Amino acid sequence: MKFKLIALAAMLAAGSANAAIDAGANGNGELFFSIWDGNSSYSRDLNVTIDAFQTTLAVGGAIDLSWTADANFTSFLAGVTDTSALKWNVVANDNYGDRRLLTTYTLPEKSPTKANDVIRSATLSVQSYVVNVNSALAGADSVAVTSASAAWAGKSSFKDTVGGFLNFSNAGTLANNSYANGLGFMRIDAKSGGILNSFYNEYLDGTAVNVYLDASNALHIAAAPVPEADTYALMLAGLGLVGFMARRRLAV
């Protein structure tokens, strides 16, 4: 069975490390993480492009991309009086030509999907939001702001439905703290023209790709593939051997 554990450093080699989130104005934007309540928010550039992320998935095998909580995130959380009110998501944007919008979501996928023109409006809204976040980042990879800032993730043009352009909430809570109860991750594809429906494509790598915050507030984008046929055979052989040995001990 294939197995692959990828650290953030490896992803940076395939992505584009910089001090501003690529908003996708020219395509292939970067993944970014946002968490907010009614008073403040924290945003972080994950320094991984859409294409780099998809290339990683195409290799196959178990994946666990993780980002430990930095000083800004720790400080932000310390100032939150009610952590149950926090919402968070991971998004990436491609606002050039045929659109791609990567986003967390809660299963099941919604049907019918939104029309192409609605998703084009969504990607434009994400781009505008990221421009404001980049101004607040001021050369850093993460920033915490108050609700008075244009970079506040709780603003109506972003938060959990991207200004209402999505027909689902793309946000989780701190209760999404393991792979098993994490958020799903999808790519929404929309054509550069027309009003036909877009396509919602769940990311899979043998099994679902899930996004979660663990007990130490580290962010994970992870997948654990279903065992291949030869692995099942080895497992069954092992169970048979255990049963045989048990019968021998009873017979003695």
Secondary structure as GFF3:
##gff-version 3
##sequence-region A 1 252
A	DSSP	alpha_helix	8	14	.	.	.	ID=ss1
A	DSSP	beta_strand	30	36	.	.	.	ID=ss2
A	DSSP	beta_strand	40	49	.	.	.	ID=ss3
A	DSSP	alpha_helix	50	59	.	.	.	ID=ss4
A	DSSP	beta_strand	63	67	.	.	.	ID=ss5
A	DSSP	alpha_helix	71	78	.	.	.	ID=ss6
A	DSSP	three_ten_helix	83	85	.	.	.	ID=ss7
A	DSSP	beta_strand	87	94	.	.	.	ID=ss8
A	DSSP	beta_strand	99	105	.	.	.	ID=ss9
A	DSSP	alpha_helix	116	137	.	.	.	ID=ss10
A	DSSP	beta_strand	142	146	.	.	.	ID=ss11
A	DSSP	beta_strand	183	190	.	.	.	ID=ss12
A	DSSP	beta_strand	199	202	.	.	.	ID=ss13
A	DSSP	beta_strand	210	213	.	.	.	ID=ss14
A	DSSP	beta_strand	219	223	.	.	.	ID=ss15
A	DSSP	alpha_helix	229	251	.	.	.	ID=ss16
###
